[in-house]
Amino acid sequence: MKNKAYDVNDLRLASDGKKRIEWAANYMPVLRLIRERFAKDKPLKGLRIAACLHVTTETANLCQTLKAGGAEVALCASNPLSTQDDVAASLVKHDRISVFAIRGENRKIYYDHVFAAIDRKPHITMDDGCDVVSTIHSKRKDLLKGVMGGTEETTTGVIRLRAMEKDKVLGYPIIAVNDSNTKHLFDNRYGTGQSTLDGILRATNVLIAGSTVVIAGYGWCGRGVAVRAKGHGANVIVTEVNPLVALEAVMDGFQVMPMAEAAPLGDVFVTLTGNTSVIRSEHFRRMKDGAIVCNSGHFNVELDLVSLKKMSKSVREVRPFVEEFRLKNGKRVHILGDGRLINLAAAEGHPAMVMDMSFANQAYSAEYLAKNHRKLQNKVYCVPENIDANISALKLKSKGIRIDKLTREQTKYLASWQEGT
Ligand SMILES: NC(=O)c1ccc[n+]([C@@H]2O[C@H](COP(=O)([O-])OP(=O)(O)OC[C@H]3O[C@@H](n4cnc5c(N)ncnc54)[C@H](O)[C@@H]3O)[C@@H](O)[C@H]2O)c1
């Protein structure tokens, strides 16, 4: 990979990618406004950014925005199965952005691509799952001194970065984009909610109505998928480990039980926990013949596929993105998208309308790091509150929705403690 300007599947796909990137842009009005301002103010002038994100049409719009702000961008994939090859080609051909990503790349090439992006000696890193930060901290420590800060897109990445901060090994400040309200309340809930079902449907064409859908993890992502599955007419079962969250699922009207009890009942299983081995051999063994199992959490370790393989007598692909594991007990388990984020493997990831806000947070956070990095310590920071408020106001405005303003009397009332009944 050394000295390669880019590594994508096929540059001839570029014109298809360009059309799809433009289509996504129609639904990203907040990012468009930021891009217009960036083009004038150039807040990222002279900065090199290494971004490790899903290579999708929405990410392409973010890269264009960063470039408009004056940055030099190198992009690699944050998942081997989520890259849209036409988008990668278009970014190289039409935007002169160095992309290192090929859909279906093996583990070695995946990491060669991460190294290729960080070889550009970034001032700012952008991660979705912490792969760039952990690669720099473990294998390219020489780069640490040149990095002014980084951003992190997803829950799993933020958890790892907070663990690094706690162990005092984090070498530069990070903005936790995931923790911004205009990110996780919308992207994780509505984006994952809709696109996870989209991925399952595209892969299987199964009827959700009347099916029993088991959702592991009732966090922001799990809530989104559970509500949408219910809306399609599914009987939804939730599994959880946190009593408070489990209680919330009960009050929201879902059945809650351990995975061991849900295993024989489910027709479709989706893990969204950010944890490991949530569905294991003892669960696979008890499932109905033909059960459909997928993951929409960050890493595919949520499903113990190593054990599943060991307990199977044969494995074959029965449809694109669907592998049938025939167990020694004769039953079949269908695994979707190799256990990778199903919304990105079998569908197109989150709709642009929601990524507009997530990536507005990314663009603003990069600008914030460029301006304020000297004041920051090697910690994980939240996105500043004014950025969050600004993004929600812009999003409402772009949808033509106006809201009430506090009257002077109301402002005074809310600030006072003397007034009672
Ligand atoms: N598919 C996507 O596009 C997408 C988008 C955003 C986030 N994510 C990823 O999805 C995962 C979940 O994100 P989130 O924001 O919902 O996190 P969250 O922290 O809000 O929720 C995770 C929930 O899983 C529960 N959990 C943990 N271990 C469990 C287990 N063994 N069994 C059952 N429940 C368990 C936790 O108690 C928690 O309530 C993360 O890996 C995140 O990075 C994916």
The ligand as an SDF file (V2000), in Angstrom:
LIG
                    3D

 44 48  0  0  0  0  0  0  0  0999 V2000
  -25.9350   -0.3080   13.1320 N   0  0  0  0  0  0  0  0  0  0  0  0
  -25.5380    0.9420   13.1880 C   0  0  0  0  0  0  0  0  0  0  0  0
  -25.4750    1.6480   12.1970 O   0  0  0  0  0  0  0  0  0  0  0  0
  -25.1790    1.5320   14.5160 C   0  0  0  0  0  0  0  0  0  0  0  0
  -25.4240    2.8860   14.7770 C   0  0  0  0  0  0  0  0  0  0  0  0
  -25.1090    3.3960   16.0210 C   0  0  0  0  0  0  0  0  0  0  0  0
  -24.5200    2.5780   16.9920 C   0  0  0  0  0  0  0  0  0  0  0  0
  -24.2550    1.2690   16.6740 N   0  0  0  0  0  0  0  0  0  0  0  0
  -23.6450    0.3300   17.6420 C   0  0  0  0  0  0  0  0  0  0  0  0
  -24.7230   -0.3680   18.2750 O   0  0  0  0  0  0  0  0  0  0  0  0
  -24.3320   -0.7900   19.5920 C   0  0  0  0  0  0  0  0  0  0  0  0
  -25.3380   -0.2790   20.6030 C   0  0  0  0  0  0  0  0  0  0  0  0
  -25.3310    1.1480   20.6180 O   0  0  0  0  0  0  0  0  0  0  0  0
  -26.3390    1.9840   21.5500 P   0  0  0  0  0  0  0  0  0  0  0  0
  -26.0680    3.4150   21.2530 O   0  0  0  0  0  0  0  0  0  0  0  0
  -27.7030    1.4300   21.4580 O   0  0  0  0  0  0  0  0  0  0  0  0
  -25.7030    1.6250   22.9900 O   0  0  0  0  0  0  0  0  0  0  0  0
  -26.4070    1.7140   24.4240 P   0  0  0  0  0  0  0  0  0  0  0  0
  -25.2880    1.7300   25.3940 O   0  0  0  0  0  0  0  0  0  0  0  0
  -27.4180    2.8270   24.4190 O   0  0  0  0  0  0  0  0  0  0  0  0
  -27.2270    0.3300   24.5240 O   0  0  0  0  0  0  0  0  0  0  0  0
  -26.6470   -0.9340   24.6420 C   0  0  0  0  0  0  0  0  0  0  0  0
  -27.5780   -1.7670   25.5430 C   0  0  0  0  0  0  0  0  0  0  0  0
  -27.1750   -3.1280   25.4750 O   0  0  0  0  0  0  0  0  0  0  0  0
  -27.3250   -3.6790   26.7830 C   0  0  0  0  0  0  0  0  0  0  0  0
  -26.4960   -4.8900   26.8890 N   0  0  0  0  0  0  0  0  0  0  0  0
  -25.1700   -5.0130   27.1130 C   0  0  0  0  0  0  0  0  0  0  0  0
  -24.8160   -6.3060   27.1590 N   0  0  0  0  0  0  0  0  0  0  0  0
  -25.9420   -7.0280   26.9360 C   0  0  0  0  0  0  0  0  0  0  0  0
  -26.2240   -8.4260   26.8530 C   0  0  0  0  0  0  0  0  0  0  0  0
  -25.2670   -9.3550   27.0210 N   0  0  0  0  0  0  0  0  0  0  0  0
  -27.5100   -8.8080   26.6160 N   0  0  0  0  0  0  0  0  0  0  0  0
  -28.5050   -7.9030   26.4670 C   0  0  0  0  0  0  0  0  0  0  0  0
  -28.2920   -6.5650   26.5500 N   0  0  0  0  0  0  0  0  0  0  0  0
  -27.0240   -6.1340   26.7740 C   0  0  0  0  0  0  0  0  0  0  0  0
  -26.8940   -2.5500   27.7080 C   0  0  0  0  0  0  0  0  0  0  0  0
  -27.3920   -2.7500   29.0130 O   0  0  0  0  0  0  0  0  0  0  0  0
  -27.4880   -1.3360   27.0160 C   0  0  0  0  0  0  0  0  0  0  0  0
  -28.7960   -1.0400   27.5040 O   0  0  0  0  0  0  0  0  0  0  0  0
  -22.9100   -0.2350   19.7670 C   0  0  0  0  0  0  0  0  0  0  0  0
  -21.9870   -1.2190   19.3850 O   0  0  0  0  0  0  0  0  0  0  0  0
  -22.8640    0.9180   18.7850 C   0  0  0  0  0  0  0  0  0  0  0  0
  -21.5410    1.2580   18.4520 O   0  0  0  0  0  0  0  0  0  0  0  0
  -24.6040    0.7240   15.4860 C   0  0  0  0  0  0  0  0  0  0  0  0
  1  2  1  0
  2  3  2  0
  2  4  1  0
  4  5  1  0
  4 44  2  0
  5  6  2  0
  6  7  1  0
  7  8  2  0
  8  9  1  0
  8 44  1  0
  9 10  1  0
  9 42  1  0
 10 11  1  0
 11 12  1  0
 11 40  1  0
 12 13  1  0
 13 14  1  0
 14 15  2  0
 14 16  1  0
 14 17  1  0
 17 18  1  0
 18 19  2  0
 18 20  1  0
 18 21  1  0
 21 22  1  0
 22 23  1  0
 23 24  1  0
 23 38  1  0
 24 25  1  0
 25 26  1  0
 25 36  1  0
 26 27  1  0
 26 35  1  0
 27 28  2  0
 28 29  1  0
 29 30  1  0
 29 35  2  0
 30 31  1  0
 30 32  2  0
 32 33  1  0
 33 34  2  0
 34 35  1  0
 36 37  1  0
 36 38  1  0
 38 39  1  0
 40 41  1  0
 40 42  1  0
 42 43  1  0
M  CHG  2   8   1  16  -1
M  END
$$$$
